[in-house]
């Protein structure tokens, strides 16, 4: 998910939908569109790009609009969020201490529970 905000006082150039794309480890793509001009202003929005069903590999995601070469302004990207659809534990314990098989670069992942 992208976490974005569209500024009410400085937003322009988003008349066409943006393209969302998720490239999975096997090379398959999930694509969609989002009409930013229909979204609320001055609040953080969670924009779903796609679903990851594998537990290892590299994924790529993007949000762009290249059909119109006019200037654009007023969209703030706070970051991205990768979250499970349901609660899980990789080593079947109540404490989120040891994990293996997950590598995420540039994203902060926090457990819901603190380990004792």
Backbone as XML, in Angstrom:
<?xml version="1.0"?>
<chain id="A" units="angstrom">
  <residue number="1" name="UNK">
    <atom name="N" x="0.844" y="-1.176" z="0.000"/>
    <atom name="CA" x="0.000" y="0.000" z="0.000"/>
    <atom name="C" x="0.888" y="1.238" z="0.000"/>
  </residue>
  <residue number="2" name="UNK">
    <atom name="N" x="0.497" y="2.212" z="-0.781"/>
    <atom name="CA" x="1.131" y="3.521" z="-0.719"/>
    <atom name="C" x="0.379" y="4.357" z="0.307"/>
  </residue>
  <residue number="3" name="UNK">
    <atom name="N" x="1.094" y="5.122" z="1.118"/>
    <atom name="CA" x="0.477" y="6.091" z="2.009"/>
    <atom name="C" x="0.696" y="7.456" z="1.375"/>
  </residue>
  <residue number="4" name="UNK">
    <atom name="N" x="-0.388" y="8.077" z="0.891"/>
    <atom name="CA" x="-0.257" y="9.357" z="0.194"/>
    <atom name="C" x="-1.233" y="10.384" z="0.755"/>
  </residue>
  <residue number="5" name="UNK">
    <atom name="N" x="-0.933" y="11.653" z="0.492"/>
    <atom name="CA" x="-1.851" y="12.745" z="0.798"/>
    <atom name="C" x="-1.886" y="13.657" z="-0.422"/>
  </residue>
  <residue number="6" name="UNK">
    <atom name="N" x="-3.090" y="14.079" z="-0.790"/>
    <atom name="CA" x="-3.262" y="15.030" z="-1.879"/>
    <atom name="C" x="-3.568" y="16.374" z="-1.236"/>
  </residue>
  <residue number="7" name="UNK">
    <atom name="N" x="-2.693" y="17.332" z="-1.444"/>
    <atom name="CA" x="-2.853" y="18.650" z="-0.827"/>
    <atom name="C" x="-3.947" y="19.435" z="-1.540"/>
  </residue>
  <residue number="8" name="UNK">
    <atom name="N" x="-4.867" y="19.998" z="-0.777"/>
    <atom name="CA" x="-5.992" y="20.739" z="-1.359"/>
    <atom name="C" x="-5.541" y="22.046" z="-1.992"/>
  </residue>
  <residue number="9" name="UNK">
    <atom name="N" x="-4.574" y="22.711" z="-1.375"/>
    <atom name="CA" x="-4.186" y="24.042" z="-1.853"/>
    <atom name="C" x="-3.120" y="24.025" z="-2.950"/>
  </residue>
  <residue number="10" name="UNK">
    <atom name="N" x="-2.459" y="22.886" z="-3.193"/>
    <atom name="CA" x="-1.371" y="22.859" z="-4.178"/>
    <atom name="C" x="-1.490" y="21.726" z="-5.187"/>
  </residue>
  <residue number="11" name="UNK">
    <atom name="N" x="-2.628" y="21.089" z="-5.303"/>
    <atom name="CA" x="-2.760" y="19.923" z="-6.169"/>
    <atom name="C" x="-3.221" y="20.325" z="-7.567"/>
  </residue>
  <residue number="12" name="UNK">
    <atom name="N" x="-2.437" y="19.931" z="-8.588"/>
    <atom name="CA" x="-2.858" y="20.135" z="-9.973"/>
    <atom name="C" x="-2.139" y="19.131" z="-10.874"/>
  </residue>
  <residue number="13" name="UNK">
    <atom name="N" x="-2.713" y="18.907" z="-12.057"/>
    <atom name="CA" x="-2.097" y="18.031" z="-13.042"/>
    <atom name="C" x="-2.468" y="16.567" z="-12.925"/>
  </residue>
  <residue number="14" name="UNK">
    <atom name="N" x="-3.424" y="16.242" z="-12.058"/>
    <atom name="CA" x="-3.802" y="14.845" z="-11.837"/>
    <atom name="C" x="-5.156" y="14.535" z="-12.472"/>
  </residue>
  <residue number="15" name="UNK">
    <atom name="N" x="-5.392" y="15.060" z="-13.674"/>
    <atom name="CA" x="-6.675" y="14.874" z="-14.354"/>
    <atom name="C" x="-6.856" y="13.459" z="-14.901"/>
  </residue>
  <residue number="16" name="UNK">
    <atom name="N" x="-5.764" y="12.768" z="-15.169"/>
    <atom name="CA" x="-5.822" y="11.397" z="-15.673"/>
    <atom name="C" x="-5.528" y="10.420" z="-14.541"/>
  </residue>
  <residue number="17" name="UNK">
    <atom name="N" x="-6.060" y="9.207" z="-14.612"/>
    <atom name="CA" x="-5.776" y="8.215" z="-13.567"/>
    <atom name="C" x="-4.290" y="7.857" z="-13.518"/>
  </residue>
  <residue number="18" name="UNK">
    <atom name="N" x="-3.790" y="7.572" z="-12.321"/>
    <atom name="CA" x="-2.431" y="7.051" z="-12.178"/>
    <atom name="C" x="-2.494" y="5.537" z="-12.331"/>
  </residue>
  <residue number="19" name="UNK">
    <atom name="N" x="-1.405" y="4.975" z="-12.802"/>
    <atom name="CA" x="-1.318" y="3.530" z="-12.976"/>
    <atom name="C" x="-0.569" y="2.943" z="-11.784"/>
  </residue>
  <residue number="20" name="UNK">
    <atom name="N" x="-1.141" y="1.899" z="-11.203"/>
    <atom name="CA" x="-0.527" y="1.188" z="-10.089"/>
    <atom name="C" x="-0.051" y="-0.162" z="-10.609"/>
  </residue>
  <residue number="21" name="UNK">
    <atom name="N" x="1.146" y="-0.572" z="-10.202"/>
    <atom name="CA" x="1.659" y="-1.854" z="-10.673"/>
    <atom name="C" x="2.460" y="-2.534" z="-9.580"/>
  </residue>
  <residue number="22" name="UNK">
    <atom name="N" x="2.262" y="-3.838" z="-9.457"/>
    <atom name="CA" x="3.023" y="-4.683" z="-8.545"/>
    <atom name="C" x="3.612" y="-5.806" z="-9.388"/>
  </residue>
  <residue number="23" name="UNK">
    <atom name="N" x="4.946" y="-5.968" z="-9.348"/>
    <atom name="CA" x="5.622" y="-7.045" z="-10.067"/>
    <atom name="C" x="6.068" y="-8.068" z="-9.029"/>
  </residue>
  <residue number="24" name="UNK">
    <atom name="N" x="5.594" y="-9.296" z="-9.162"/>
    <atom name="CA" x="5.870" y="-10.364" z="-8.203"/>
    <atom name="C" x="7.176" y="-11.083" z="-8.535"/>
  </residue>
  <residue number="25" name="UNK">
    <atom name="N" x="7.701" y="-11.897" z="-7.594"/>
    <atom name="CA" x="8.978" y="-12.588" z="-7.824"/>
    <atom name="C" x="9.012" y="-13.442" z="-9.092"/>
  </residue>
  <residue number="26" name="UNK">
    <atom name="N" x="7.883" y="-13.987" z="-9.508"/>
    <atom name="CA" x="7.861" y="-14.815" z="-10.722"/>
    <atom name="C" x="7.723" y="-13.985" z="-11.998"/>
  </residue>
  <residue number="27" name="UNK">
    <atom name="N" x="7.692" y="-12.655" z="-11.875"/>
    <atom name="CA" x="7.593" y="-11.773" z="-13.033"/>
    <atom name="C" x="6.175" y="-11.393" z="-13.419"/>
  </residue>
  <residue number="28" name="UNK">
    <atom name="N" x="5.186" y="-12.038" z="-12.815"/>
    <atom name="CA" x="3.798" y="-11.680" z="-13.127"/>
    <atom name="C" x="3.475" y="-10.308" z="-12.542"/>
  </residue>
  <residue number="29" name="UNK">
    <atom name="N" x="2.496" y="-9.640" z="-13.156"/>
    <atom name="CA" x="2.159" y="-8.271" z="-12.759"/>
    <atom name="C" x="0.702" y="-8.168" z="-12.342"/>
  </residue>
  <residue number="30" name="UNK">
    <atom name="N" x="0.469" y="-7.316" z="-11.347"/>
    <atom name="CA" x="-0.882" y="-6.914" z="-10.965"/>
    <atom name="C" x="-0.960" y="-5.422" z="-11.250"/>
  </residue>
  <residue number="31" name="UNK">
    <atom name="N" x="-1.972" y="-5.022" z="-12.013"/>
    <atom name="CA" x="-2.074" y="-3.625" z="-12.416"/>
    <atom name="C" x="-3.454" y="-3.072" z="-12.110"/>
  </residue>
  <residue number="32" name="UNK">
    <atom name="N" x="-3.506" y="-1.792" z="-11.877"/>
    <atom name="CA" x="-4.769" y="-1.108" z="-11.634"/>
    <atom name="C" x="-4.616" y="0.375" z="-11.905"/>
  </residue>
  <residue number="33" name="UNK">
    <atom name="N" x="-5.705" y="1.090" z="-11.744"/>
    <atom name="CA" x="-5.706" y="2.543" z="-11.928"/>
    <atom name="C" x="-6.392" y="3.197" z="-10.743"/>
  </residue>
  <residue number="34" name="UNK">
    <atom name="N" x="-6.028" y="4.442" z="-10.486"/>
    <atom name="CA" x="-6.639" y="5.217" z="-9.416"/>
    <atom name="C" x="-6.832" y="6.644" z="-9.903"/>
  </residue>
  <residue number="35" name="UNK">
    <atom name="N" x="-8.028" y="7.158" z="-9.724"/>
    <atom name="CA" x="-8.335" y="8.542" z="-10.105"/>
    <atom name="C" x="-8.069" y="9.439" z="-8.900"/>
  </residue>
  <residue number="36" name="UNK">
    <atom name="N" x="-6.906" y="10.062" z="-8.884"/>
    <atom name="CA" x="-6.544" y="10.917" z="-7.755"/>
    <atom name="C" x="-7.475" y="12.112" z="-7.624"/>
  </residue>
  <residue number="37" name="UNK">
    <atom name="N" x="-8.012" y="12.593" z="-8.743"/>
    <atom name="CA" x="-8.902" y="13.756" z="-8.693"/>
    <atom name="C" x="-10.218" y="13.444" z="-7.984"/>
  </residue>
  <residue number="38" name="UNK">
    <atom name="N" x="-10.534" y="12.171" z="-7.757"/>
    <atom name="CA" x="-11.751" y="11.796" z="-7.029"/>
    <atom name="C" x="-11.488" y="11.521" z="-5.549"/>
  </residue>
  <residue number="39" name="UNK">
    <atom name="N" x="-10.233" y="11.563" z="-5.127"/>
    <atom name="CA" x="-9.874" y="11.206" z="-3.753"/>
    <atom name="C" x="-9.976" y="12.417" z="-2.826"/>
  </residue>
  <residue number="40" name="UNK">
    <atom name="N" x="-10.227" y="12.172" z="-1.526"/>
    <atom name="CA" x="-10.291" y="13.273" z="-0.557"/>
    <atom name="C" x="-8.948" y="13.992" z="-0.433"/>
  </residue>
  <residue number="41" name="UNK">
    <atom name="N" x="-9.011" y="15.228" z="-0.023"/>
    <atom name="CA" x="-7.826" y="16.071" z="0.116"/>
    <atom name="C" x="-7.431" y="16.226" z="1.582"/>
  </residue>
  <residue number="42" name="UNK">
    <atom name="N" x="-6.158" y="16.519" z="1.789"/>
    <atom name="CA" x="-5.597" y="16.843" z="3.109"/>
    <atom name="C" x="-5.821" y="15.765" z="4.168"/>
  </residue>
  <residue number="43" name="UNK">
    <atom name="N" x="-5.784" y="14.511" z="3.758"/>
    <atom name="CA" x="-5.801" y="13.403" z="4.712"/>
    <atom name="C" x="-4.998" y="12.246" z="4.118"/>
  </residue>
  <residue number="44" name="UNK">
    <atom name="N" x="-4.419" y="11.438" z="5.002"/>
    <atom name="CA" x="-3.613" y="10.316" z="4.535"/>
    <atom name="C" x="-4.519" y="9.234" z="3.981"/>
  </residue>
  <residue number="45" name="UNK">
    <atom name="N" x="-4.146" y="8.727" z="2.810"/>
    <atom name="CA" x="-4.900" y="7.675" z="2.136"/>
    <atom name="C" x="-4.023" y="6.437" z="2.008"/>
  </residue>
  <residue number="46" name="UNK">
    <atom name="N" x="-4.612" y="5.273" z="2.178"/>
    <atom name="CA" x="-3.920" y="4.005" z="1.969"/>
    <atom name="C" x="-4.363" y="3.476" z="0.612"/>
  </residue>
  <residue number="47" name="UNK">
    <atom name="N" x="-3.437" y="3.387" z="-0.331"/>
    <atom name="CA" x="-3.740" y="2.973" z="-1.693"/>
    <atom name="C" x="-3.204" y="1.559" z="-1.905"/>
  </residue>
  <residue number="48" name="UNK">
    <atom name="N" x="-4.096" y="0.592" z="-2.064"/>
    <atom name="CA" x="-3.707" y="-0.801" z="-2.275"/>
    <atom name="C" x="-3.197" y="-0.976" z="-3.698"/>
  </residue>
  <residue number="49" name="UNK">
    <atom name="N" x="-2.002" y="-1.542" z="-3.832"/>
    <atom name="CA" x="-1.407" y="-1.779" z="-5.146"/>
    <atom name="C" x="-1.702" y="-3.200" z="-5.608"/>
  </residue>
  <residue number="50" name="UNK">
    <atom name="N" x="-1.604" y="-4.181" z="-4.714"/>
    <atom name="CA" x="-1.852" y="-5.576" z="-5.073"/>
    <atom name="C" x="-1.634" y="-6.471" z="-3.878"/>
  </residue>
  <residue number="51" name="UNK">
    <atom name="N" x="-1.624" y="-7.783" z="-4.140"/>
    <atom name="CA" x="-1.439" y="-8.767" z="-3.075"/>
    <atom name="C" x="-0.250" y="-9.657" z="-3.386"/>
  </residue>
  <residue number="52" name="UNK">
    <atom name="N" x="0.567" y="-9.882" z="-2.366"/>
    <atom name="CA" x="1.734" y="-10.749" z="-2.483"/>
    <atom name="C" x="1.364" y="-12.077" z="-1.840"/>
  </residue>
  <residue number="53" name="UNK">
    <atom name="N" x="1.493" y="-13.167" z="-2.582"/>
    <atom name="CA" x="1.103" y="-14.468" z="-2.045"/>
    <atom name="C" x="2.294" y="-15.382" z="-1.799"/>
  </residue>
  <residue number="54" name="UNK">
    <atom name="N" x="3.478" y="-14.974" z="-2.188"/>
    <atom name="CA" x="4.678" y="-15.777" z="-1.956"/>
    <atom name="C" x="5.394" y="-15.271" z="-0.718"/>
  </residue>
  <residue number="55" name="UNK">
    <atom name="N" x="6.185" y="-16.130" z="-0.102"/>
    <atom name="CA" x="6.883" y="-15.703" z="1.108"/>
    <atom name="C" x="8.360" y="-15.402" z="0.879"/>
  </residue>
  <residue number="56" name="UNK">
    <atom name="N" x="8.845" y="-15.441" z="-0.371"/>
    <atom name="CA" x="10.232" y="-15.059" z="-0.621"/>
    <atom name="C" x="10.360" y="-14.491" z="-2.030"/>
  </residue>
  <residue number="57" name="UNK">
    <atom name="N" x="11.385" y="-13.694" z="-2.229"/>
    <atom name="CA" x="11.626" y="-13.098" z="-3.536"/>
    <atom name="C" x="11.534" y="-11.586" z="-3.479"/>
  </residue>
  <residue number="58" name="UNK">
    <atom name="N" x="11.814" y="-10.970" z="-4.606"/>
    <atom name="CA" x="11.802" y="-9.520" z="-4.721"/>
    <atom name="C" x="10.521" y="-9.068" z="-5.397"/>
  </residue>
  <residue number="59" name="UNK">
    <atom name="N" x="9.885" y="-8.057" z="-4.828"/>
    <atom name="CA" x="8.704" y="-7.464" z="-5.450"/>
    <atom name="C" x="9.011" y="-6.005" z="-5.773"/>
  </residue>
  <residue number="60" name="UNK">
    <atom name="N" x="8.387" y="-5.507" z="-6.828"/>
    <atom name="CA" x="8.523" y="-4.106" z="-7.215"/>
    <atom name="C" x="7.128" y="-3.520" z="-7.309"/>
  </residue>
  <residue number="61" name="UNK">
    <atom name="N" x="6.977" y="-2.277" z="-6.880"/>
    <atom name="CA" x="5.684" y="-1.628" z="-7.030"/>
    <atom name="C" x="5.896" y="-0.204" z="-7.488"/>
  </residue>
  <residue number="62" name="UNK">
    <atom name="N" x="4.914" y="0.299" z="-8.239"/>
    <atom name="CA" x="5.050" y="1.648" z="-8.785"/>
    <atom name="C" x="3.691" y="2.320" z="-8.891"/>
  </residue>
  <residue number="63" name="UNK">
    <atom name="N" x="3.733" y="3.645" z="-8.902"/>
    <atom name="CA" x="2.559" y="4.484" z="-9.130"/>
    <atom name="C" x="3.031" y="5.594" z="-10.054"/>
  </residue>
  <residue number="64" name="UNK">
    <atom name="N" x="2.444" y="5.672" z="-11.265"/>
    <atom name="CA" x="2.883" y="6.713" z="-12.187"/>
    <atom name="C" x="1.770" y="7.124" z="-13.134"/>
  </residue>
  <residue number="65" name="UNK">
    <atom name="N" x="1.981" y="8.262" z="-13.750"/>
    <atom name="CA" x="1.077" y="8.775" z="-14.784"/>
    <atom name="C" x="1.962" y="9.435" z="-15.825"/>
  </residue>
  <residue number="66" name="UNK">
    <atom name="N" x="2.060" y="8.808" z="-16.991"/>
    <atom name="CA" x="2.957" y="9.311" z="-18.030"/>
    <atom name="C" x="2.237" y="9.593" z="-19.341"/>
  </residue>
  <residue number="67" name="UNK">
    <atom name="N" x="0.914" y="9.524" z="-19.373"/>
    <atom name="CA" x="0.170" y="9.804" z="-20.603"/>
    <atom name="C" x="0.098" y="11.300" z="-20.891"/>
  </residue>
  <residue number="68" name="UNK">
    <atom name="N" x="0.193" y="12.114" z="-19.856"/>
    <atom name="CA" x="0.111" y="13.566" z="-20.010"/>
    <atom name="C" x="1.400" y="14.168" z="-19.451"/>
  </residue>
  <residue number="69" name="UNK">
    <atom name="N" x="2.075" y="14.944" z="-20.254"/>
    <atom name="CA" x="3.362" y="15.500" z="-19.833"/>
    <atom name="C" x="3.254" y="16.904" z="-19.247"/>
  </residue>
  <residue number="70" name="UNK">
    <atom name="N" x="2.100" y="17.237" z="-18.683"/>
    <atom name="CA" x="1.958" y="18.520" z="-17.979"/>
    <atom name="C" x="2.581" y="18.405" z="-16.600"/>
  </residue>
  <residue number="71" name="UNK">
    <atom name="N" x="2.882" y="19.552" z="-16.023"/>
    <atom name="CA" x="3.405" y="19.577" z="-14.669"/>
    <atom name="C" x="2.376" y="19.050" z="-13.672"/>
  </residue>
  <residue number="72" name="UNK">
    <atom name="N" x="2.882" y="18.492" z="-12.591"/>
    <atom name="CA" x="2.021" y="17.941" z="-11.546"/>
    <atom name="C" x="2.553" y="18.400" z="-10.194"/>
  </residue>
  <residue number="73" name="UNK">
    <atom name="N" x="1.645" y="18.563" z="-9.253"/>
    <atom name="CA" x="2.059" y="18.976" z="-7.921"/>
    <atom name="C" x="0.998" y="18.563" z="-6.913"/>
  </residue>
  <residue number="74" name="UNK">
    <atom name="N" x="1.397" y="18.513" z="-5.648"/>
    <atom name="CA" x="0.444" y="18.361" z="-4.569"/>
    <atom name="C" x="0.205" y="16.967" z="-4.042"/>
  </residue>
  <residue number="75" name="UNK">
    <atom name="N" x="0.965" y="15.967" z="-4.481"/>
    <atom name="CA" x="0.824" y="14.617" z="-3.937"/>
    <atom name="C" x="2.053" y="14.323" z="-3.086"/>
  </residue>
  <residue number="76" name="UNK">
    <atom name="N" x="1.819" y="13.976" z="-1.826"/>
    <atom name="CA" x="2.887" y="13.645" z="-0.893"/>
    <atom name="C" x="2.857" y="12.137" z="-0.671"/>
  </residue>
  <residue number="77" name="UNK">
    <atom name="N" x="3.982" y="11.463" z="-0.903"/>
    <atom name="CA" x="4.084" y="10.027" z="-0.634"/>
    <atom name="C" x="4.839" y="9.875" z="0.681"/>
  </residue>
  <residue number="78" name="UNK">
    <atom name="N" x="4.132" y="9.436" z="1.713"/>
    <atom name="CA" x="4.746" y="9.267" z="3.032"/>
    <atom name="C" x="5.579" y="7.991" z="3.084"/>
  </residue>
  <residue number="79" name="UNK">
    <atom name="N" x="5.124" y="6.961" z="2.398"/>
    <atom name="CA" x="5.845" y="5.689" z="2.412"/>
    <atom name="C" x="4.981" y="4.581" z="1.861"/>
  </residue>
  <residue number="80" name="UNK">
    <atom name="N" x="5.429" y="3.374" z="2.117"/>
    <atom name="CA" x="4.669" y="2.199" z="1.706"/>
    <atom name="C" x="4.462" y="1.306" z="2.916"/>
  </residue>
  <residue number="81" name="UNK">
    <atom name="N" x="3.466" y="0.473" z="2.824"/>
    <atom name="CA" x="3.172" y="-0.443" z="3.923"/>
    <atom name="C" x="2.958" y="-1.832" z="3.341"/>
  </residue>
  <residue number="82" name="UNK">
    <atom name="N" x="3.645" y="-2.799" z="3.912"/>
    <atom name="CA" x="3.448" y="-4.198" z="3.547"/>
    <atom name="C" x="2.903" y="-4.874" z="4.792"/>
  </residue>
  <residue number="83" name="UNK">
    <atom name="N" x="1.719" y="-5.439" z="4.685"/>
    <atom name="CA" x="1.107" y="-6.048" z="5.862"/>
    <atom name="C" x="0.418" y="-7.345" z="5.477"/>
  </residue>
  <residue number="84" name="UNK">
    <atom name="N" x="0.366" y="-8.300" z="6.404"/>
    <atom name="CA" x="-0.330" y="-9.553" z="6.120"/>
    <atom name="C" x="-1.840" y="-9.345" z="6.102"/>
  </residue>
  <residue number="85" name="UNK">
    <atom name="N" x="-2.532" y="-10.178" z="5.327"/>
    <atom name="CA" x="-3.990" y="-10.127" z="5.318"/>
    <atom name="C" x="-4.542" y="-10.640" z="6.641"/>
  </residue>
  <residue number="86" name="UNK">
    <atom name="N" x="-3.821" y="-11.575" z="7.270"/>
    <atom name="CA" x="-4.242" y="-12.108" z="8.560"/>
    <atom name="C" x="-3.014" y="-12.266" z="9.445"/>
  </residue>
  <residue number="87" name="UNK">
    <atom name="N" x="-3.247" y="-12.384" z="10.727"/>
    <atom name="CA" x="-2.155" y="-12.546" z="11.682"/>
    <atom name="C" x="-1.451" y="-13.881" z="11.448"/>
  </residue>
  <residue number="88" name="UNK">
    <atom name="N" x="-0.128" y="-13.888" z="11.558"/>
    <atom name="CA" x="0.622" y="-15.127" z="11.451"/>
    <atom name="C" x="1.917" y="-14.993" z="12.222"/>
  </residue>
  <residue number="89" name="UNK">
    <atom name="N" x="2.508" y="-16.125" z="12.518"/>
    <atom name="CA" x="3.806" y="-16.156" z="13.164"/>
    <atom name="C" x="4.666" y="-17.159" z="12.414"/>
  </residue>
  <residue number="90" name="UNK">
    <atom name="N" x="5.894" y="-16.772" z="12.076"/>
    <atom name="CA" x="6.738" y="-17.650" z="11.276"/>
    <atom name="C" x="7.277" y="-18.834" z="12.058"/>
  </residue>
  <residue number="91" name="UNK">
    <atom name="N" x="7.381" y="-18.728" z="13.363"/>
    <atom name="CA" x="7.861" y="-19.875" z="14.126"/>
    <atom name="C" x="6.841" y="-20.326" z="15.163"/>
  </residue>
  <residue number="92" name="UNK">
    <atom name="N" x="5.567" y="-19.993" z="14.934"/>
    <atom name="CA" x="4.447" y="-20.513" z="15.723"/>
    <atom name="C" x="4.598" y="-20.277" z="17.218"/>
  </residue>
  <residue number="93" name="UNK">
    <atom name="N" x="5.060" y="-19.101" z="17.617"/>
    <atom name="CA" x="5.101" y="-18.739" z="19.029"/>
    <atom name="C" x="4.340" y="-17.441" z="19.203"/>
  </residue>
  <residue number="94" name="UNK">
    <atom name="N" x="4.109" y="-17.074" z="20.445"/>
    <atom name="CA" x="3.408" y="-15.827" z="20.720"/>
    <atom name="C" x="4.328" y="-14.618" z="20.641"/>
  </residue>
  <residue number="95" name="UNK">
    <atom name="N" x="5.619" y="-14.852" z="20.653"/>
    <atom name="CA" x="6.576" y="-13.748" z="20.636"/>
    <atom name="C" x="7.212" y="-13.639" z="19.252"/>
  </residue>
  <residue number="96" name="UNK">
    <atom name="N" x="7.287" y="-12.433" z="18.751"/>
    <atom name="CA" x="7.817" y="-12.193" z="17.407"/>
    <atom name="C" x="9.335" y="-12.016" z="17.448"/>
  </residue>
  <residue number="97" name="UNK">
    <atom name="N" x="10.069" y="-12.975" z="17.975"/>
    <atom name="CA" x="11.511" y="-12.840" z="18.134"/>
    <atom name="C" x="12.291" y="-13.263" z="16.898"/>
  </residue>
  <residue number="98" name="UNK">
    <atom name="N" x="12.229" y="-14.531" z="16.530"/>
    <atom name="CA" x="13.029" y="-15.042" z="15.415"/>
    <atom name="C" x="12.191" y="-15.159" z="14.162"/>
  </residue>
  <residue number="99" name="UNK">
    <atom name="N" x="12.730" y="-14.675" z="13.073"/>
    <atom name="CA" x="12.069" y="-14.777" z="11.782"/>
    <atom name="C" x="13.119" y="-15.212" z="10.768"/>
  </residue>
  <residue number="100" name="UNK">
    <atom name="N" x="12.704" y="-15.942" z="9.768"/>
    <atom name="CA" x="13.625" y="-16.269" z="8.682"/>
    <atom name="C" x="12.857" y="-16.275" z="7.377"/>
  </residue>
  <residue number="101" name="UNK">
    <atom name="N" x="13.555" y="-16.010" z="6.302"/>
    <atom name="CA" x="12.929" y="-16.048" z="4.988"/>
    <atom name="C" x="12.295" y="-14.751" z="4.539"/>
  </residue>
  <residue number="102" name="UNK">
    <atom name="N" x="12.328" y="-13.701" z="5.353"/>
    <atom name="CA" x="11.739" y="-12.427" z="4.953"/>
    <atom name="C" x="12.846" y="-11.383" z="4.880"/>
  </residue>
  <residue number="103" name="UNK">
    <atom name="N" x="12.989" y="-10.766" z="3.724"/>
    <atom name="CA" x="13.951" y="-9.680" z="3.559"/>
    <atom name="C" x="13.208" y="-8.514" z="2.946"/>
  </residue>
  <residue number="104" name="UNK">
    <atom name="N" x="13.148" y="-7.405" z="3.651"/>
    <atom name="CA" x="12.494" y="-6.203" z="3.148"/>
    <atom name="C" x="13.484" y="-5.067" z="3.285"/>
  </residue>
  <residue number="105" name="UNK">
    <atom name="N" x="13.774" y="-4.393" z="2.176"/>
    <atom name="CA" x="14.723" y="-3.278" z="2.212"/>
    <atom name="C" x="13.958" y="-1.969" z="2.176"/>
  </residue>
  <residue number="106" name="UNK">
    <atom name="N" x="14.285" y="-1.051" z="3.066"/>
    <atom name="CA" x="13.713" y="0.283" z="3.038"/>
    <atom name="C" x="12.333" y="0.407" z="3.653"/>
  </residue>
  <residue number="107" name="UNK">
    <atom name="N" x="11.861" y="-0.608" z="4.331"/>
    <atom name="CA" x="10.545" y="-0.563" z="4.958"/>
    <atom name="C" x="10.697" y="-1.007" z="6.403"/>
  </residue>
  <residue number="108" name="UNK">
    <atom name="N" x="10.056" y="-0.312" z="7.307"/>
    <atom name="CA" x="10.123" y="-0.662" z="8.722"/>
    <atom name="C" x="8.971" y="-1.595" z="9.065"/>
  </residue>
  <residue number="109" name="UNK">
    <atom name="N" x="9.284" y="-2.730" z="9.663"/>
    <atom name="CA" x="8.269" y="-3.694" z="10.084"/>
    <atom name="C" x="8.331" y="-3.786" z="11.597"/>
  </residue>
  <residue number="110" name="UNK">
    <atom name="N" x="7.193" y="-3.591" z="12.252"/>
    <atom name="CA" x="7.142" y="-3.631" z="13.703"/>
    <atom name="C" x="6.179" y="-4.717" z="14.159"/>
  </residue>
  <residue number="111" name="UNK">
    <atom name="N" x="6.542" y="-5.465" z="15.199"/>
    <atom name="CA" x="5.590" y="-6.420" z="15.757"/>
    <atom name="C" x="4.516" y="-5.701" z="16.557"/>
  </residue>
  <residue number="112" name="UNK">
    <atom name="N" x="3.359" y="-6.326" z="16.674"/>
    <atom name="CA" x="2.300" y="-5.759" z="17.500"/>
    <atom name="C" x="2.584" y="-5.993" z="18.979"/>
  </residue>
  <residue number="113" name="UNK">
    <atom name="N" x="3.246" y="-7.115" z="19.302"/>
    <atom name="CA" x="3.559" y="-7.455" z="20.685"/>
    <atom name="C" x="5.019" y="-7.177" z="20.982"/>
  </residue>
  <residue number="114" name="UNK">
    <atom name="N" x="5.300" y="-6.771" z="22.203"/>
    <atom name="CA" x="6.687" y="-6.630" z="22.634"/>
    <atom name="C" x="7.138" y="-7.956" z="23.220"/>
  </residue>
  <residue number="115" name="UNK">
    <atom name="N" x="8.370" y="-8.354" z="22.915"/>
    <atom name="CA" x="8.927" y="-9.578" z="23.481"/>
    <atom name="C" x="9.407" y="-9.299" z="24.900"/>
  </residue>
  <residue number="116" name="UNK">
    <atom name="N" x="9.232" y="-10.241" z="25.763"/>
    <atom name="CA" x="9.631" y="-10.098" z="27.167"/>
    <atom name="C" x="11.112" y="-10.280" z="27.323"/>
  </residue>
</chain>
